Amino acid sequence: MAKERKFDFAPLPLVPDTQEDEPVVTKAPATAEVADGAPTKVTFDCDFVLMENMKDYGYWEGLTQKDIIIESLKLYFQDKEIRPRPDKIRNRTKVGRKPKSTLV
């Protein structure tokens, strides 16, 4: 039979209350654009050969697929003129499944 053991739990160390006088502001480089809002997950079909090339390149360069796609999109849109969509189109209700967080 197992012996009956008593454990003494030490109290957790108290962290002194630190109040921030000023919020920390980090400045991004001038060439980087500030993204609006949180990142968005995307899913799309891609040619098998392109996907394999991306995986091979990412392996040898130590990059993730996300890093490669984001860098590719930045380079693609670098010299393009981008006009915003009309508000009517931009504010259209989304079609598809609702996020789990709103299904309460």
Secondary structure, DSSP 8 states (H G I E B T S, - for coil): --------------------SS-------TTS----SS---------HHHHHHHHHHHHHHT--HHHHHHHHHHHHHTT-------HHHHTS---S---GGG--
